[in-house]
Amino acid sequence: MFPLNIQLQSIEFVDKIVLDSDSIRVSVTTFPDEEKLNSTFEVKNIKTAFPSFTVNVSYRTQKILIVFRKKYLVQRDPIIASTVITSDDLSKLTNGSFDQE
């Protein structure tokens, strides 16, 4: 296993999906390992907030799911965006060393 640092350097949402007064929760989950991390930040700070996550990945890690949710106090937090980093992407990021263990 090795640590992979994921830093979100730029985040932009389509107009009216979020307001400056909203909070966003960013969740990172690895599969099949199911390591879970999350962070919440205010939309008004989106230009200066650079959430970063360090997840442990191994040759078994098939994908990393990153999900953005709009935080609500009363109701469920709706997903407003998501992306997946696949094992092929990880192999490219690590110059193939990801495939070896």
Backbone hydrogen bonds in HBPLUS format (Angstrom, degrees):
<---DONOR---> <-ACCEPTOR-->    atom                        ^
c    i                          cat <-CA-CA->   ^        H-A-AA   ^      H-
h    n   atom  resd res      DA  || num        DHA   H-A  angle D-A-AA Bond
n    s   type  num  typ     dist DA aas  dist angle  dist       angle   num
A0002-PHE N   A0057-VAL O   2.85 MM  55  5.59 154.2  1.92 156.8 165.3     1
A0057-VAL N   A0002-PHE O   2.93 MM  55  5.59 170.3  1.94 156.5 155.2     2
A0004-LEU N   A0055-VAL O   2.73 MM  51  5.33 158.1  1.78 153.5 160.8     3
A0055-VAL N   A0004-LEU O   2.94 MM  51  5.33 154.6  2.00 151.9 148.3     4
A0006-ILE N   A0053-PHE O   2.67 MM  47  5.13 168.1  1.68 162.2 165.4     5
A0053-PHE N   A0006-ILE O   2.75 MM  47  5.13 152.5  1.83 144.3 153.7     6
A0008-LEU N   A0051-PRO O   2.91 MM  43  5.62 171.1  1.92 172.5 172.2     7
A0017-ILE N   A0014-VAL O   3.19 MM   3  5.94 161.3  2.23 141.9 142.9     8
A0022-ASP N   A0019-LEU O   2.97 MM   3  5.32 164.8  2.00 115.6 120.6     9
A0043-VAL N   A0022-ASP O   2.93 MM  21  5.63 178.7  1.93 153.0 153.0    10
A0071-LYS N   A0023-SER O   2.91 MM  48  5.38 174.1  1.91 147.6 149.1    11
A0024-ILE N   A0041-PHE O   2.82 MM  17  5.50 168.5  1.84 166.8 168.5    12
A0041-PHE N   A0024-ILE O   2.90 MM  17  5.50 156.8  1.96 154.2 161.2    13
A0025-ARG N   A0069-ARG O   2.82 MM  44  5.12 163.5  1.84 149.2 155.0    14
A0069-ARG N   A0025-ARG O   2.87 MM  44  5.12 157.8  1.92 146.9 154.3    15
A0026-VAL N   A0039-SER O   2.77 MM  13  5.36 167.0  1.78 168.1 168.9    16
A0039-SER N   A0026-VAL O   2.91 MM  13  5.36 144.3  2.04 144.4 155.9    17
A0027-SER N   A0067-VAL O   2.88 MM  40  5.17 162.9  1.91 151.1 156.9    18
A0067-VAL N   A0027-SER O   2.89 MM  40  5.17 158.7  1.94 146.4 153.6    19
A0028-VAL N   A0037-LEU O   2.80 MM   9  5.19 165.7  1.82 150.8 153.2    20
A0037-LEU N   A0028-VAL O   2.88 MM   9  5.19 154.6  1.95 152.1 159.5    21
A0029-THR N   A0065-LEU O   2.91 MM  36  5.20 156.2  1.97 147.4 155.2    22
A0065-LEU N   A0029-THR O   2.78 MM  36  5.20 163.2  1.81 161.9 161.4    23
A0030-THR N   A0035-GLU O   2.99 MM   5  5.27 149.8  2.08 140.1 149.8    24
A0034-GLU N   A0030-THR O   2.63 MM   4  4.90 133.2  1.85 126.8 136.9    25
A0031-PHE N   A0063-LYS O   2.87 MM  32  5.40 153.4  1.94 165.8 165.2    26
A0062-GLN N   A0031-PHE O   2.76 MM  31  5.77 157.4  1.81 146.8 154.8    27
A0063-LYS N   A0031-PHE O   3.31 MM  32  5.40 158.7  2.36 143.3 144.3    28
A0045-ASN N   A0042-GLU O   3.01 MM   3  5.47 151.0  2.09 109.6 118.5    29
A0046-ILE N   A0043-VAL O   2.88 MM   3  4.93 161.1  1.91 119.7 119.2    30
A0048-THR N   A0045-ASN O   2.96 MM   3  5.49 143.8  2.10 113.7 124.1    31
A0049-ALA N   A0045-ASN O   2.70 MM   4  5.65 132.8  1.92 157.3 171.9    32
A0061-THR N   A0058-SER O   3.04 MM   3  5.37 147.0  2.16 108.6 117.6    33
A0087-SER N   A0062-GLN O   2.88 MM  25  4.86 120.2  2.24 151.1 137.3    34
A0064-ILE N   A0085-ILE O   2.77 MM  21  5.00 148.6  1.86 143.2 153.6    35
A0085-ILE N   A0064-ILE O   2.82 MM  21  5.00 162.5  1.85 146.9 152.9    36
A0066-ILE N   A0083-THR O   2.89 MM  17  5.32 174.7  1.90 162.5 162.8    37
A0083-THR N   A0066-ILE O   2.88 MM  17  5.32 146.9  1.99 150.1 158.4    38
A0068-PHE N   A0081-ALA O   2.81 MM  13  5.09 173.0  1.81 152.5 150.1    39
A0080-ILE N   A0068-PHE O   2.84 MM  12  5.76 167.8  1.86 152.4 156.6    40
A0070-LYS N   A0078-PRO O   3.07 MM   8  5.77 156.5  2.12 162.0 163.7    41
A0089-ASP N   A0086-THR O   3.04 MM   3  5.11 116.6  2.45  96.4 111.4    42
A0090-LEU N   A0086-THR O   2.96 MM   4  6.35 155.5  2.02 149.8 157.1    43
A0091-SER N   A0087-SER O   2.94 MM   4  6.12 153.3  2.01 144.5 151.1    44
A0092-LYS N   A0088-ASP O   3.13 MM   4  6.42 151.1  2.21 143.7 150.7    45
A0093-LEU N   A0089-ASP O   2.96 MM   4  6.25 154.7  2.02 149.5 156.8    46
A0094-THR N   A0090-LEU O   3.05 MM   4  6.22 138.9  2.23 145.0 155.0    47
A0096-GLY N   A0091-SER O   2.75 MM   5  4.69 163.3  1.78 155.1 153.1    48
A0095-ASN N   A0092-LYS O   3.38 MM   3  5.19 167.8  2.40 103.8 104.6    49
A0097-SER N   A0094-THR O   3.09 MM   3  5.52 159.9  2.13 121.7 121.6    50
A0099-ASP N   A0096-GLY O   3.15 MM   3  5.76 147.9  2.26 115.0 121.6    51
A0100-GLN N   A0097-SER O   3.28 MM   3  5.43 148.8  2.38 100.7 109.3    52
